[in-house]
Amino acid sequence: MIYVNEPLLNGNEKKYLCECIDTKWISSEGPFVKKLEEGLAAFTGRKYGVAVSNGSVALDIAIATLKLKPGSEVIMPAFTIISCASAILRAGCIPVLVDCHPDEWNMTPEGVKNAITKKTAAIMVVHIYGLPVDMDPILNIAKERNLKIIEDAAEQLGQTYKNRPCGKMGNLSTLSFYPNKHITTGEGGMILTDDHELAERSKALRNLCFGKKRFVHEELGWNGRMSNLQAAVGVAQLEKINNTLKRKRSIGGYYSEKLKTFQEFQIPFSKTDFAENIYWVFGVVLRSMETRDASWAIEKLKNRGIECRPFFLPMHQQPIFKKMGLFKSQRFPNAERIGKYGFYLPSGVALTKNQQRKVVNELINIVIGRE
Ligand SMILES: *Cc1c(COP(=O)(O)O)cnc(C)c1O
């Protein structure tokens, strides 16, 4: 089987893990946590990093850190992971959806502008798959209207927007270290900011809001702490990130080259005015296939030993939100189309050229039927 993502743990991961065991520093109090926080803050040009247990909790804590007024609106993309919407809802706020660009798959500045109301308090920007959101117009609107920005950079650590690092552009930015992300800790995440007060508040929320006096709490937080074991792996991963990013771009470049001549596939732009694709994953959208949607292709590829993943199901089509009566009769045609016809190919850094060749051949065989 060619897996959709196989991570590489071939640096100092084992050495640092053994260090944790030898020193018995395994909890969040251990030294690797701080090392990872400082390393990632430096890598993204930030003042503060707050390591947490995963990227979803990073979003929960980031939103809670901002103390948005309950009932206020937070603009977010329709095409993203559920964690974005659930963080907004759990903070007592209302997610307001924006459709994605048909080719770049990110939320657009025009969409954001049109979604603003008197109740808007914040914008949650999410960089999807490989290209960053067009940030400048969104940052300008936010400044004009005094809106907060939460930047979900989980998929694009190492990417830049007009040479500015992703993870640096929100009041708070978040990362995930799930095994398919650019660095992994097994499970893990981080909040990044330049604001001392926000960093301190995130840290408190991460740690159950312990007061000055232990076991006395003025507010409810989470146990969102990262263990030293996880951070040890993360520190080793961060040492190799430039290689990882190079591999990602090479994998994406190969798929691009082999698939670009086929009308049947919509593939990602290799670059835009403000960035070169980092190919966190390589997405393919089937064009005018009608009943042959992504799940059809995924099933066929699976039978040939290739594991792919469907694109996100847009938020307004999620059963849970239908049950909750959210986003009723709203339509986001671009998100709906790519949600139905889009899937991504094996894109992990352990992928070999031979495996990639097989993926491309089988995909062409299946969709175009050259066999
Ligand atoms: C992976 C991801 C998350 C969630 O991260 P977890 O660590 O899996 O909880 C959040 N947002 C985006 C855009 C992601 O890709």
The ligand as an ORCA input file, in Angstrom:
! r2SCAN-3c Opt
* xyz 0 1
  C      -4.709     19.680     10.878
  C      -5.451     20.931     10.957
  C      -6.032     21.380     12.154
  C      -6.180     20.527     13.361
  O      -5.051     20.045     13.891
  P      -5.060     18.748     14.842
  O      -3.696     18.769     15.399
  O      -5.310     17.567     13.973
  O      -6.110     18.937     15.861
  C      -6.609     22.618     12.168
  N      -6.664     23.379     11.076
  C      -6.164     22.971      9.893
  C      -6.264     23.867      8.711
  C      -5.566     21.725      9.789
  O      -5.094     21.302      8.620
*
